[in-house]
Amino acid sequence: MNSESNIKNFSPAADRNKEPILDLLKLYISKGRLLEIGSGTGQHAVFFGQALPELQWITSDVKRNHSTIKEYLIEAKLKNVHGPETLKVGEHDFPKGKFNYLFTANTFHIMSWKEVKTLIKLFGKRLREGALVFIYGPFNYNGDFTSESNKAFNDSLKDRNTNSGIRNFEDVLSNMQASGFKILNDHEMPANNRLLVFERLAFKED
Ligand SMILES: C[S@@+](CC[C@H](N)C(=O)[O-])C[C@H]1O[C@@H](n2cnc3c(N)ncnc32)[C@H](O)[C@@H]1O
């Protein structure tokens, strides 16, 4: 993805996975506010925003991706898709306000594990009982790759940045549980990806 330029970027992966992801989002989402972390090109936001008009979809990403996100938003002219907000995990909190849903695709293997843990802590701090978190991407199970192609992908990620890499499902799960979430589903998705769905539980009184 060329995210430095001032034009609309195109992600073939986001184009391929948008329909299967939408099919599942429709089962969980109705109206409310959704924050997207790492909106990337902006393709997902306009596609999902158009299909879910009752939902307010708030895009966010690091500054260098804002121009492409803006291009998609300007072209789509959707009243329910907003942003982009500046949000670099590790530097910024979520935007103000209540979020019923959180969506992030193909970010956990790009961010460092430290950033992933920071993000999961933010989920716990900023989301309230009943809020749903959707995490899309490849995951390992018990430390094993689920396919040769995921292993090769992991090698290419590590070549680019040693802090990147496919995360263990079990590590994500335990950190989410520590932040006050239970897992609702671990959906199998095309091309050895998963859609993890978590629900925020009530705050425990000490
Ligand atoms: C592989 S792209 C995925 C983009 C988009 N979600 C998609 O599915 O096409 C990874 C995204 O994670 C974002 N990202 C990486 N590190 C981040 C951080 N620390 N905070 C917020 N976003 C981050 C990148 O800017 C990029 O948009």
The ligand as a Tripos MOL2 file, in Angstrom:
@<TRIPOS>MOLECULE
LIG
   27    29     1     0     0
SMALL
NO_CHARGES

@<TRIPOS>ATOM
      1 C1         -2.1380   -3.8090    6.5860 C.3       1 LIG1
      2 S1         -2.8330   -2.2480    6.9060 S.3       1 LIG1
      3 C2         -4.5610   -2.6540    7.0710 C.3       1 LIG1
      4 C3         -5.4120   -1.4970    6.6850 C.3       1 LIG1
      5 C4         -6.9280   -1.7720    6.6560 C.3       1 LIG1
      6 N1         -7.4370   -1.9800    7.9850 N.3       1 LIG1
      7 C5         -7.2490   -2.9360    5.7700 C.2       1 LIG1
      8 O1         -7.7130   -3.9790    6.2620 O.co2     1 LIG1
      9 O2         -7.0410   -2.8020    4.5630 O.co2     1 LIG1
     10 C6         -2.3270   -1.9320    8.5870 C.3       1 LIG1
     11 C7         -2.8690   -0.6520    9.1510 C.3       1 LIG1
     12 O3         -2.4740   -0.5450   10.5330 O.3       1 LIG1
     13 C8         -2.1280    0.8070   10.7790 C.3       1 LIG1
     14 N2         -1.2620    0.8810   11.9590 N.ar      1 LIG1
     15 C9         -0.0410    0.3370   12.1360 C.ar      1 LIG1
     16 N3          0.4620    0.6810   13.3270 N.ar      1 LIG1
     17 C10        -0.4810    1.4440   13.9320 C.ar      1 LIG1
     18 C11        -0.5730    2.0990   15.1840 C.ar      1 LIG1
     19 N4          0.4190    2.0540   16.0940 N.pl3     1 LIG1
     20 N5         -1.6960    2.7850   15.4780 N.ar      1 LIG1
     21 C12        -2.7270    2.8480   14.5940 C.ar      1 LIG1
     22 N6         -2.6950    2.2510   13.3810 N.ar      1 LIG1
     23 C13        -1.5800    1.5600   13.0610 C.ar      1 LIG1
     24 C14        -1.4530    1.2350    9.5030 C.3       1 LIG1
     25 O4         -1.3420    2.6410    9.3980 O.3       1 LIG1
     26 C15        -2.3450    0.6080    8.4590 C.3       1 LIG1
     27 O5         -3.4410    1.4170    8.1480 O.3       1 LIG1
@<TRIPOS>BOND
     1     1     2 1
     2     2     3 1
     3     2    10 1
     4     3     4 1
     5     4     5 1
     6     5     6 1
     7     5     7 1
     8     7     8 2
     9     7     9 1
    10    10    11 1
    11    11    12 1
    12    11    26 1
    13    12    13 1
    14    13    14 1
    15    13    24 1
    16    14    15 ar
    17    14    23 ar
    18    15    16 ar
    19    16    17 ar
    20    17    18 ar
    21    17    23 ar
    22    18    19 1
    23    18    20 ar
    24    20    21 ar
    25    21    22 ar
    26    22    23 ar
    27    24    25 1
    28    24    26 1
    29    26    27 1
@<TRIPOS>SUBSTRUCTURE
     1 LIG1         1 GROUP 0 **** ****
